[in-house]
Amino acid sequence: MTQFISLWHEIDDLAPRALYAMLKLRMDVFIVEQNCAFAEIDGKDIGAFHLRILDGEELVAYLRVLLPEKDTQVKIGRVVVAPNYRGYKLGQRLMQEAVNFAQARFPGHPIELGGQSHLQKFYGSFGFVAISEEYLEDNIPHIDMRLDPKTVA
């Protein structure tokens, strides 16, 4: 049975190969698989917290948590599971760890994300509710969602 390991890092703590794997996974899924041409490296990784899930030394799932600015929300983004590891409930693990991390690290701040619309029920299972109408981002339907700071997932 596979034993997955979760690791939190800031960008400066990532070894070059770990950083490469993170960027490659994001580009393989968000740009190649989803056929979207956009600036995947958006300048927001610096200062963010990065959650990586590994199978041995292989990166199999990832997300980032953007810090709140002043009295604003924490943002979860770039939630991704490698195609060969879908079905292991790693998306649930990523989200639960991210919610726990954000609530412990930034108590009192709401947590927001902009997720693909077809994942609204998935994010809703963690307590997130829609706060926008559906919109197109890179030709993919998205919806903004928020988890109230008093909500416990």
N, C-alpha and C positions, 0 to 999 in steps of 0.2 A: 504494500500500500504506500502511496506517495505521502510524504510528510512535507507540507508546505511551511515555509518560514516567512514571517512578516518582518520587515525592517523599515523604520522611519529614518529619513535623512534630510538634511539641508543640502542644497546643491554643491556647496564647497566640500562636503564630506563624501561625495560620490567619487569613487575611483574612475579614471577615464573609461575603462571597459564597462563599468556599471552605467555611467552616463550615456555611453554609446548605445547600450542595450535598451535603455529607457527611451531614448529618442527614436531608435529604430522601431521598437514596438509601436510607439505612437504613430509614426509615419506609415508603417505597414498597414495599420488598421484604419486610421483616420484619413489618410491620403490615398493609399493604393486600394485597399479593400472597399472603402466607401466612395471611391472615385471622386474625391474632393481636392481641388487645388486651392490651398490656403496657407497662410504663414503659420505653420504648426509651431515653430520656435518663435514665440510671441513676446519674449522679454519678461514674462511673468514667472518663470521658473526660479529666477533669482529672488530670494526672500521667501519662497514658498517652502512648505514641508512636503516631502515626497514619500509615499508609501509604496514599497515594492514587495511583491510576493514572489518568492523564489521556490523552484523545485530543484534542489541541489544548488547549482550555480546559474541555472537558467531562469531568466526573468519571465514570469508567466502572467502577472497581473500588476496593474499600476494605477495610481491616481495621485493628484496633488491637492493640497489644501492651501488656499491663498489667505494670508492674514488679513484681519479686519484693519481698515484705515480709520483711525479715530473711533467713532461710535457706529461704525457700519457693520455689515455682515461678514461672516467667514464664508468663503466660497470653495466648494468642492468642484474639481474639474478633471478633464482628461481621464475619465474612468474607462479602463480598457483591460480586457482579458485576451490573451493570445488565443487565436483560433483553435489550436490543438488542445487547449485547456478549458474550453467552454463545456459546461455540464458538471463541473466540479464544485459549483456554488461559490466560486471565487469572487464574483461580483457582489454577492451578499456579504462575504467576509470583508472585502474592501470597504463597502459602505458602512458596515457596522463599526469597523475599526476607525474609519474616518469620523463618524458621528461621535463616537466615544472620545476620540482625541480632541476634536473641536470643542465639545462641551466641557471637557476637563481643562483644556488649555485656555479657552476663551469663554468662560462662563458669562451668561447674560447676553451673548451675541446670537442673533439668528444665524442659521446656516442656509445658504442658498446654492442652487446649481441651475444650469441651463442644460436640460437633458433632452435627448431625442424623444419625441412625443410618444412613440410606441413603448417607451420605458416608464411612462407615467405611473402605472400600477406598481411596477417594481420599486421606484423611488417612494411611492406612497406607502409601501409596506414598512418604511422606516419613519413614517410620520410626516413626510414632505407633502405639502399641498400646492396646487397650482396657483401662481400669482400673476400669470400673464395669459394672454390669448396665444394660440399657436402661431408661430412665425417660422419663416424659412431662414435657415443659416446654412450656407453652402449647398442650397437646394435640398436640404433635409429638414423635415418638420421638427421643430423644437418647442419646448415650453419651459418657462422659468418656474422654479419651485422653491419653497421655503419651509424650513423646519423651525418652529417657534422655539425660543430658548428655554421655555418651560416644559416643552414636550420631551419626554424620555422615550427613546426608541426601544 
